[in-house]
Amino acid sequence: MIQYADNLYQLALKARKELNIELSKGRALKCANIVGRILEFDPDNASADVLQVDLYCEFGIQLSEIRPS
């Protein structure tokens, strides 16, 4: 799951670089949902913590403000 979340994050960065903002935001939000699920079951997951911070720094996404899908 963490690899999938990381891949989505990398794809979100690539889409933003290509100026496809809608696609970028969608991938970042999907990544955030997965990271939230990972942290729900494993709060000490260091990789998920890093992605959580990266999502906030790069996209302004706070996990506490999104609804899980």
PDB file of N, CA, C and O in Angstrom:
ATOM      1  N   MET A   1       0.821  -1.201   0.000  1.00  0.00           N
ATOM      2  CA  MET A   1       0.000   0.000   0.000  1.00  0.00           C
ATOM      3  C   MET A   1       0.867   1.268   0.000  1.00  0.00           C
ATOM      4  O   MET A   1       0.559   2.237  -0.694  1.00  0.00           O
ATOM      5  N   ILE A   2       1.942   1.251   0.779  1.00  0.00           N
ATOM      6  CA  ILE A   2       2.770   2.455   0.854  1.00  0.00           C
ATOM      7  C   ILE A   2       3.430   2.721  -0.498  1.00  0.00           C
ATOM      8  O   ILE A   2       3.613   3.879  -0.875  1.00  0.00           O
ATOM      9  N   GLN A   3       3.789   1.670  -1.231  1.00  0.00           N
ATOM     10  CA  GLN A   3       4.377   1.866  -2.563  1.00  0.00           C
ATOM     11  C   GLN A   3       3.358   2.491  -3.507  1.00  0.00           C
ATOM     12  O   GLN A   3       3.696   3.365  -4.306  1.00  0.00           O
ATOM     13  N   TYR A   4       2.106   2.038  -3.413  1.00  0.00           N
ATOM     14  CA  TYR A   4       1.045   2.602  -4.236  1.00  0.00           C
ATOM     15  C   TYR A   4       0.861   4.082  -3.912  1.00  0.00           C
ATOM     16  O   TYR A   4       0.750   4.908  -4.818  1.00  0.00           O
ATOM     17  N   ALA A   5       0.830   4.415  -2.639  1.00  0.00           N
ATOM     18  CA  ALA A   5       0.684   5.814  -2.219  1.00  0.00           C
ATOM     19  C   ALA A   5       1.862   6.649  -2.722  1.00  0.00           C
ATOM     20  O   ALA A   5       1.672   7.765  -3.204  1.00  0.00           O
ATOM     21  N   ASP A   6       3.063   6.115  -2.613  1.00  0.00           N
ATOM     22  CA  ASP A   6       4.244   6.845  -3.084  1.00  0.00           C
ATOM     23  C   ASP A   6       4.200   7.040  -4.600  1.00  0.00           C
ATOM     24  O   ASP A   6       4.550   8.108  -5.102  1.00  0.00           O
ATOM     25  N   ASN A   7       3.767   6.004  -5.327  1.00  0.00           N
ATOM     26  CA  ASN A   7       3.640   6.140  -6.782  1.00  0.00           C
ATOM     27  C   ASN A   7       2.636   7.229  -7.147  1.00  0.00           C
ATOM     28  O   ASN A   7       2.886   8.030  -8.047  1.00  0.00           O
ATOM     29  N   LEU A   8       1.493   7.259  -6.445  1.00  0.00           N
ATOM     30  CA  LEU A   8       0.498   8.300  -6.694  1.00  0.00           C
ATOM     31  C   LEU A   8       1.075   9.684  -6.405  1.00  0.00           C
ATOM     32  O   LEU A   8       0.821  10.632  -7.147  1.00  0.00           O
ATOM     33  N   TYR A   9       1.837   9.797  -5.346  1.00  0.00           N
ATOM     34  CA  TYR A   9       2.463  11.076  -5.001  1.00  0.00           C
ATOM     35  C   TYR A   9       3.415  11.518  -6.116  1.00  0.00           C
ATOM     36  O   TYR A   9       3.395  12.676  -6.534  1.00  0.00           O
ATOM     37  N   GLN A  10       4.241  10.596  -6.589  1.00  0.00           N
ATOM     38  CA  GLN A  10       5.180  10.921  -7.667  1.00  0.00           C
ATOM     39  C   GLN A  10       4.433  11.308  -8.954  1.00  0.00           C
ATOM     40  O   GLN A  10       4.848  12.225  -9.662  1.00  0.00           O
ATOM     41  N   LEU A  11       3.335  10.608  -9.248  1.00  0.00           N
ATOM     42  CA  LEU A  11       2.533  10.945 -10.422  1.00  0.00           C
ATOM     43  C   LEU A  11       1.861  12.309 -10.255  1.00  0.00           C
ATOM     44  O   LEU A  11       1.708  13.048 -11.227  1.00  0.00           O
ATOM     45  N   ALA A  12       1.463  12.641  -9.035  1.00  0.00           N
ATOM     46  CA  ALA A  12       0.866  13.954  -8.775  1.00  0.00           C
ATOM     47  C   ALA A  12       1.891  15.057  -9.016  1.00  0.00           C
ATOM     48  O   ALA A  12       1.571  16.088  -9.608  1.00  0.00           O
ATOM     49  N   LEU A  13       3.111  14.845  -8.562  1.00  0.00           N
ATOM     50  CA  LEU A  13       4.167  15.832  -8.804  1.00  0.00           C
ATOM     51  C   LEU A  13       4.433  15.992 -10.296  1.00  0.00           C
ATOM     52  O   LEU A  13       4.594  17.108 -10.790  1.00  0.00           O
ATOM     53  N   LYS A  14       4.478  14.860 -11.018  1.00  0.00           N
ATOM     54  CA  LYS A  14       4.728  14.907 -12.462  1.00  0.00           C
ATOM     55  C   LYS A  14       3.599  15.641 -13.186  1.00  0.00           C
ATOM     56  O   LYS A  14       3.853  16.460 -14.069  1.00  0.00           O
ATOM     57  N   ALA A  15       2.356  15.349 -12.810  1.00  0.00           N
ATOM     58  CA  ALA A  15       1.216  16.009 -13.455  1.00  0.00           C
ATOM     59  C   ALA A  15       1.241  17.513 -13.194  1.00  0.00           C
ATOM     60  O   ALA A  15       0.921  18.308 -14.078  1.00  0.00           O
ATOM     61  N   ARG A  16       1.623  17.899 -11.977  1.00  0.00           N
ATOM     62  CA  ARG A  16       1.705  19.332 -11.671  1.00  0.00           C
ATOM     63  C   ARG A  16       2.798  19.996 -12.491  1.00  0.00           C
ATOM     64  O   ARG A  16       2.629  21.115 -12.974  1.00  0.00           O
ATOM     65  N   LYS A  17       3.916  19.304 -12.644  1.00  0.00           N
ATOM     66  CA  LYS A  17       5.019  19.844 -13.449  1.00  0.00           C
ATOM     67  C   LYS A  17       4.591  20.030 -14.901  1.00  0.00           C
ATOM     68  O   LYS A  17       5.050  20.945 -15.584  1.00  0.00           O
ATOM     69  N   GLU A  18       3.702  19.145 -15.361  1.00  0.00           N
ATOM     70  CA  GLU A  18       3.189  19.236 -16.729  1.00  0.00           C
ATOM     71  C   GLU A  18       1.982  20.171 -16.819  1.00  0.00           C
ATOM     72  O   GLU A  18       1.323  20.245 -17.856  1.00  0.00           O
ATOM     73  N   LEU A  19       1.700  20.881 -15.729  1.00  0.00           N
ATOM     74  CA  LEU A  19       0.619  21.870 -15.633  1.00  0.00           C
ATOM     75  C   LEU A  19      -0.782  21.266 -15.751  1.00  0.00           C
ATOM     76  O   LEU A  19      -1.726  21.955 -16.139  1.00  0.00           O
ATOM     77  N   ASN A  20      -0.913  20.006 -15.423  1.00  0.00           N
ATOM     78  CA  ASN A  20      -2.225  19.364 -15.375  1.00  0.00           C
ATOM     79  C   ASN A  20      -2.676  19.375 -13.910  1.00  0.00           C
ATOM     80  O   ASN A  20      -2.586  18.369 -13.207  1.00  0.00           O
ATOM     81  N   ILE A  21      -3.156  20.528 -13.479  1.00  0.00           N
ATOM     82  CA  ILE A  21      -3.450  20.761 -12.064  1.00  0.00           C
ATOM     83  C   ILE A  21      -4.574  19.865 -11.556  1.00  0.00           C
ATOM     84  O   ILE A  21      -4.494  19.339 -10.446  1.00  0.00           O
ATOM     85  N   GLU A  22      -5.615  19.690 -12.356  1.00  0.00           N
ATOM     86  CA  GLU A  22      -6.750  18.865 -11.917  1.00  0.00           C
ATOM     87  C   GLU A  22      -6.307  17.419 -11.681  1.00  0.00           C
ATOM     88  O   GLU A  22      -6.649  16.826 -10.658  1.00  0.00           O
ATOM     89  N   LEU A  23      -5.562  16.860 -12.607  1.00  0.00           N
ATOM     90  CA  LEU A  23      -5.064  15.498 -12.462  1.00  0.00           C
ATOM     91  C   LEU A  23      -4.114  15.405 -11.274  1.00  0.00           C
ATOM     92  O   LEU A  23      -4.160  14.443 -10.508  1.00  0.00           O
ATOM     93  N   SER A  24      -3.269  16.394 -11.125  1.00  0.00           N
ATOM     94  CA  SER A  24      -2.322  16.429 -10.023  1.00  0.00           C
ATOM     95  C   SER A  24      -3.036  16.405  -8.672  1.00  0.00           C
ATOM     96  O   SER A  24      -2.680  15.627  -7.788  1.00  0.00           O
ATOM     97  N   LYS A  25      -4.036  17.252  -8.523  1.00  0.00           N
ATOM     98  CA  LYS A  25      -4.779  17.326  -7.262  1.00  0.00           C
ATOM     99  C   LYS A  25      -5.522  16.019  -6.985  1.00  0.00           C
ATOM    100  O   LYS A  25      -5.571  15.556  -5.846  1.00  0.00           O
ATOM    101  N   GLY A  26      -6.099  15.427  -8.033  1.00  0.00           N
ATOM    102  CA  GLY A  26      -6.809  14.158  -7.871  1.00  0.00           C
ATOM    103  C   GLY A  26      -5.899  13.048  -7.393  1.00  0.00           C
ATOM    104  O   GLY A  26      -6.261  12.277  -6.504  1.00  0.00           O
ATOM    105  N   ARG A  27      -4.726  12.967  -7.979  1.00  0.00           N
ATOM    106  CA  ARG A  27      -3.768  11.930  -7.558  1.00  0.00           C
ATOM    107  C   ARG A  27      -3.261  12.198  -6.152  1.00  0.00           C
ATOM    108  O   ARG A  27      -3.085  11.263  -5.371  1.00  0.00           O
ATOM    109  N   ALA A  28      -3.025  13.454  -5.817  1.00  0.00           N
ATOM    110  CA  ALA A  28      -2.567  13.795  -4.471  1.00  0.00           C
ATOM    111  C   ALA A  28      -3.640  13.455  -3.426  1.00  0.00           C
ATOM    112  O   ALA A  28      -3.317  12.959  -2.347  1.00  0.00           O
ATOM    113  N   LEU A  29      -4.894  13.717  -3.742  1.00  0.00           N
ATOM    114  CA  LEU A  29      -5.978  13.397  -2.804  1.00  0.00           C
ATOM    115  C   LEU A  29      -6.145  11.890  -2.640  1.00  0.00           C
ATOM    116  O   LEU A  29      -6.404  11.413  -1.536  1.00  0.00           O
ATOM    117  N   LYS A  30      -6.000  11.145  -3.721  1.00  0.00           N
ATOM    118  CA  LYS A  30      -6.072   9.685  -3.622  1.00  0.00           C
ATOM    119  C   LYS A  30      -4.919   9.163  -2.760  1.00  0.00           C
ATOM    120  O   LYS A  30      -5.102   8.275  -1.928  1.00  0.00           O
ATOM    121  N   CYS A  31      -3.753   9.720  -2.972  1.00  0.00           N
ATOM    122  CA  CYS A  31      -2.596   9.368  -2.152  1.00  0.00           C
ATOM    123  C   CYS A  31      -2.873   9.664  -0.684  1.00  0.00           C
ATOM    124  O   CYS A  31      -2.569   8.847   0.185  1.00  0.00           O
ATOM    125  N   ALA A  32      -3.447  10.825  -0.407  1.00  0.00           N
ATOM    126  CA  ALA A  32      -3.744  11.217   0.968  1.00  0.00           C
ATOM    127  C   ALA A  32      -4.728  10.250   1.622  1.00  0.00           C
ATOM    128  O   ALA A  32      -4.584   9.916   2.798  1.00  0.00           O
ATOM    129  N   ASN A  33      -5.719   9.805   0.869  1.00  0.00           N
ATOM    130  CA  ASN A  33      -6.666   8.827   1.410  1.00  0.00           C
ATOM    131  C   ASN A  33      -5.968   7.535   1.804  1.00  0.00           C
ATOM    132  O   ASN A  33      -6.247   6.968   2.861  1.00  0.00           O
ATOM    133  N   ILE A  34      -5.064   7.075   0.959  1.00  0.00           N
ATOM    134  CA  ILE A  34      -4.337   5.842   1.241  1.00  0.00           C
ATOM    135  C   ILE A  34      -3.412   6.028   2.445  1.00  0.00           C
ATOM    136  O   ILE A  34      -3.338   5.163   3.317  1.00  0.00           O
ATOM    137  N   VAL A  35      -2.714   7.156   2.486  1.00  0.00           N
ATOM    138  CA  VAL A  35      -1.829   7.439   3.620  1.00  0.00           C
ATOM    139  C   VAL A  35      -2.640   7.483   4.910  1.00  0.00           C
ATOM    140  O   VAL A  35      -2.201   6.966   5.937  1.00  0.00           O
ATOM    141  N   GLY A  36      -3.808   8.090   4.862  1.00  0.00           N
ATOM    142  CA  GLY A  36      -4.671   8.133   6.042  1.00  0.00           C
ATOM    143  C   GLY A  36      -5.065   6.751   6.517  1.00  0.00           C
ATOM    144  O   GLY A  36      -5.077   6.481   7.718  1.00  0.00           O
ATOM    145  N   ARG A  37      -5.388   5.873   5.575  1.00  0.00           N
ATOM    146  CA  ARG A  37      -5.742   4.486   5.937  1.00  0.00           C
ATOM    147  C   ARG A  37      -4.552   3.756   6.544  1.00  0.00           C
ATOM    148  O   ARG A  37      -4.698   3.026   7.524  1.00  0.00           O
ATOM    149  N   ILE A  38      -3.385   3.953   5.964  1.00  0.00           N
ATOM    150  CA  ILE A  38      -2.183   3.309   6.498  1.00  0.00           C
ATOM    151  C   ILE A  38      -1.946   3.763   7.929  1.00  0.00           C
ATOM    152  O   ILE A  38      -1.693   2.944   8.811  1.00  0.00           O
ATOM    153  N   LEU A  39      -2.026   5.071   8.159  1.00  0.00           N
ATOM    154  CA  LEU A  39      -1.773   5.593   9.505  1.00  0.00           C
ATOM    155  C   LEU A  39      -2.868   5.196  10.496  1.00  0.00           C
ATOM    156  O   LEU A  39      -2.622   5.122  11.700  1.00  0.00           O
ATOM    157  N   GLU A  40      -4.059   4.945   9.994  1.00  0.00           N
ATOM    158  CA  GLU A  40      -5.148   4.480  10.859  1.00  0.00           C
ATOM    159  C   GLU A  40      -4.801   3.121  11.472  1.00  0.00           C
ATOM    160  O   GLU A  40      -5.073   2.866  12.645  1.00  0.00           O
ATOM    161  N   PHE A  41      -4.199   2.262  10.661  1.00  0.00           N
ATOM    162  CA  PHE A  41      -3.868   0.916  11.116  1.00  0.00           C
ATOM    163  C   PHE A  41      -2.441   0.791  11.651  1.00  0.00           C
ATOM    164  O   PHE A  41      -2.141  -0.125  12.417  1.00  0.00           O
ATOM    165  N   ASP A  42      -1.572   1.700  11.253  1.00  0.00           N
ATOM    166  CA  ASP A  42      -0.175   1.671  11.703  1.00  0.00           C
ATOM    167  C   ASP A  42       0.309   3.098  11.935  1.00  0.00           C
ATOM    168  O   ASP A  42       1.001   3.668  11.091  1.00  0.00           O
ATOM    169  N   PRO A  43      -0.058   3.679  13.089  1.00  0.00           N
ATOM    170  CA  PRO A  43       0.261   5.085  13.356  1.00  0.00           C
ATOM    171  C   PRO A  43       1.760   5.401  13.390  1.00  0.00           C
ATOM    172  O   PRO A  43       2.149   6.564  13.283  1.00  0.00           O
ATOM    173  N   ASP A  44       2.593   4.382  13.539  1.00  0.00           N
ATOM    174  CA  ASP A  44       4.037   4.603  13.618  1.00  0.00           C
ATOM    175  C   ASP A  44       4.753   4.360  12.292  1.00  0.00           C
ATOM    176  O   ASP A  44       5.979   4.254  12.272  1.00  0.00           O
ATOM    177  N   ASN A  45       4.022   4.272  11.195  1.00  0.00           N
ATOM    178  CA  ASN A  45       4.614   4.004   9.895  1.00  0.00           C
ATOM    179  C   ASN A  45       5.388   5.244   9.431  1.00  0.00           C
ATOM    180  O   ASN A  45       4.800   6.266   9.079  1.00  0.00           O
ATOM    181  N   ALA A  46       6.704   5.128   9.440  1.00  0.00           N
ATOM    182  CA  ALA A  46       7.570   6.269   9.113  1.00  0.00           C
ATOM    183  C   ALA A  46       7.396   6.730   7.663  1.00  0.00           C
ATOM    184  O   ALA A  46       7.418   7.931   7.392  1.00  0.00           O
ATOM    185  N   SER A  47       7.227   5.800   6.742  1.00  0.00           N
ATOM    186  CA  SER A  47       7.063   6.172   5.333  1.00  0.00           C
ATOM    187  C   SER A  47       5.769   6.947   5.115  1.00  0.00           C
ATOM    188  O   SER A  47       5.735   7.906   4.344  1.00  0.00           O
ATOM    189  N   ALA A  48       4.711   6.530   5.792  1.00  0.00           N
ATOM    190  CA  ALA A  48       3.440   7.239   5.687  1.00  0.00           C
ATOM    191  C   ALA A  48       3.545   8.627   6.312  1.00  0.00           C
ATOM    192  O   ALA A  48       2.953   9.583   5.811  1.00  0.00           O
ATOM    193  N   ASP A  49       4.290   8.735   7.394  1.00  0.00           N
ATOM    194  CA  ASP A  49       4.507  10.047   8.022  1.00  0.00           C
ATOM    195  C   ASP A  49       5.211  11.003   7.056  1.00  0.00           C
ATOM    196  O   ASP A  49       4.846  12.175   6.951  1.00  0.00           O
ATOM    197  N   VAL A  50       6.209  10.495   6.361  1.00  0.00           N
ATOM    198  CA  VAL A  50       6.943  11.322   5.391  1.00  0.00           C
ATOM    199  C   VAL A  50       6.008  11.781   4.273  1.00  0.00           C
ATOM    200  O   VAL A  50       6.021  12.951   3.889  1.00  0.00           O
ATOM    201  N   LEU A  51       5.201  10.861   3.756  1.00  0.00           N
ATOM    202  CA  LEU A  51       4.257  11.230   2.705  1.00  0.00           C
ATOM    203  C   LEU A  51       3.232  12.241   3.204  1.00  0.00           C
ATOM    204  O   LEU A  51       2.840  13.146   2.469  1.00  0.00           O
ATOM    205  N   GLN A  52       2.802  12.089   4.444  1.00  0.00           N
ATOM    206  CA  GLN A  52       1.845  13.038   5.018  1.00  0.00           C
ATOM    207  C   GLN A  52       2.433  14.447   5.022  1.00  0.00           C
ATOM    208  O   GLN A  52       1.752  15.402   4.650  1.00  0.00           O
ATOM    209  N   VAL A  53       3.667  14.582   5.430  1.00  0.00           N
ATOM    210  CA  VAL A  53       4.333  15.886   5.451  1.00  0.00           C
ATOM    211  C   VAL A  53       4.529  16.404   4.019  1.00  0.00           C
ATOM    212  O   VAL A  53       4.298  17.581   3.741  1.00  0.00           O
ATOM    213  N   ASP A  54       4.952  15.520   3.123  1.00  0.00           N
ATOM    214  CA  ASP A  54       5.154  15.921   1.724  1.00  0.00           C
ATOM    215  C   ASP A  54       3.852  16.403   1.084  1.00  0.00           C
ATOM    216  O   ASP A  54       3.850  17.388   0.347  1.00  0.00           O
ATOM    217  N   LEU A  55       2.752  15.715   1.363  1.00  0.00           N
ATOM    218  CA  LEU A  55       1.459  16.123   0.819  1.00  0.00           C
ATOM    219  C   LEU A  55       1.077  17.520   1.306  1.00  0.00           C
ATOM    220  O   LEU A  55       0.528  18.321   0.549  1.00  0.00           O
ATOM    221  N   TYR A  56       1.367  17.801   2.559  1.00  0.00           N
ATOM    222  CA  TYR A  56       1.059  19.125   3.088  1.00  0.00           C
ATOM    223  C   TYR A  56       1.969  20.191   2.466  1.00  0.00           C
ATOM    224  O   TYR A  56       1.505  21.255   2.057  1.00  0.00           O
ATOM    225  N   CYS A  57       3.260  19.891   2.404  1.00  0.00           N
ATOM    226  CA  CYS A  57       4.211  20.880   1.883  1.00  0.00           C
ATOM    227  C   CYS A  57       4.009  21.158   0.394  1.00  0.00           C
ATOM    228  O   CYS A  57       4.101  22.310  -0.031  1.00  0.00           O
ATOM    229  N   GLU A  58       3.739  20.145  -0.391  1.00  0.00           N
ATOM    230  CA  GLU A  58       3.637  20.312  -1.842  1.00  0.00           C
ATOM    231  C   GLU A  58       2.241  20.686  -2.331  1.00  0.00           C
ATOM    232  O   GLU A  58       2.096  21.410  -3.316  1.00  0.00           O
ATOM    233  N   PHE A  59       1.203  20.183  -1.630  1.00  0.00           N
ATOM    234  CA  PHE A  59      -0.165  20.369  -2.123  1.00  0.00           C
ATOM    235  C   PHE A  59      -1.096  21.026  -1.108  1.00  0.00           C
ATOM    236  O   PHE A  59      -2.253  21.303  -1.424  1.00  0.00           O
ATOM    237  N   GLY A  60      -0.610  21.278   0.099  1.00  0.00           N
ATOM    238  CA  GLY A  60      -1.440  21.891   1.129  1.00  0.00           C
ATOM    239  C   GLY A  60      -2.533  20.967   1.641  1.00  0.00           C
ATOM    240  O   GLY A  60      -3.544  21.436   2.164  1.00  0.00           O
ATOM    241  N   ILE A  61      -2.344  19.662   1.498  1.00  0.00           N
ATOM    242  CA  ILE A  61      -3.349  18.687   1.926  1.00  0.00           C
ATOM    243  C   ILE A  61      -3.055  18.241   3.349  1.00  0.00           C
ATOM    244  O   ILE A  61      -1.979  17.724   3.649  1.00  0.00           O
ATOM    245  N   GLN A  62      -4.039  18.454   4.220  1.00  0.00           N
ATOM    246  CA  GLN A  62      -3.957  17.958   5.593  1.00  0.00           C
ATOM    247  C   GLN A  62      -4.889  16.766   5.717  1.00  0.00           C
ATOM    248  O   GLN A  62      -6.071  16.858   5.384  1.00  0.00           O
ATOM    249  N   LEU A  63      -4.368  15.664   6.189  1.00  0.00           N
ATOM    250  CA  LEU A  63      -5.176  14.458   6.283  1.00  0.00           C
ATOM    251  C   LEU A  63      -6.417  14.649   7.154  1.00  0.00           C
ATOM    252  O   LEU A  63      -7.453  14.033   6.905  1.00  0.00           O
ATOM    253  N   SER A  64      -6.315  15.486   8.159  1.00  0.00           N
ATOM    254  CA  SER A  64      -7.447  15.704   9.056  1.00  0.00           C
ATOM    255  C   SER A  64      -8.588  16.438   8.367  1.00  0.00           C
ATOM    256  O   SER A  64      -9.702  16.465   8.890  1.00  0.00           O
ATOM    257  N   GLU A  65      -8.337  17.029   7.214  1.00  0.00           N
ATOM    258  CA  GLU A  65      -9.365  17.823   6.519  1.00  0.00           C
ATOM    259  C   GLU A  65      -9.983  17.117   5.331  1.00  0.00           C
ATOM    260  O   GLU A  65     -10.832  17.691   4.649  1.00  0.00           O
ATOM    261  N   ILE A  66      -9.578  15.882   5.066  1.00  0.00           N
ATOM    262  CA  ILE A  66     -10.180  15.167   3.936  1.00  0.00           C
ATOM    263  C   ILE A  66     -11.044  14.028   4.463  1.00  0.00           C
ATOM    264  O   ILE A  66     -10.809  13.479   5.539  1.00  0.00           O
ATOM    265  N   ARG A  67     -12.052  13.696   3.660  1.00  0.00           N
ATOM    266  CA  ARG A  67     -12.910  12.565   4.013  1.00  0.00           C
ATOM    267  C   ARG A  67     -12.365  11.330   3.348  1.00  0.00           C
ATOM    268  O   ARG A  67     -12.017  11.361   2.168  1.00  0.00           O
ATOM    269  N   PRO A  68     -12.284  10.222   4.098  1.00  0.00           N
ATOM    270  CA  PRO A  68     -11.831   8.976   3.462  1.00  0.00           C
ATOM    271  C   PRO A  68     -12.823   8.515   2.413  1.00  0.00           C
ATOM    272  O   PRO A  68     -14.032   8.689   2.567  1.00  0.00           O
ATOM    273  N   SER A  69     -12.307   7.925   1.347  1.00  0.00           N
ATOM    274  CA  SER A  69     -13.203   7.419   0.304  1.00  0.00           C
ATOM    275  C   SER A  69     -13.293   5.916   0.342  1.00  0.00           C
ATOM    276  O   SER A  69     -14.004   5.319  -0.466  1.00  0.00           O
TER     277      SER A  69
END
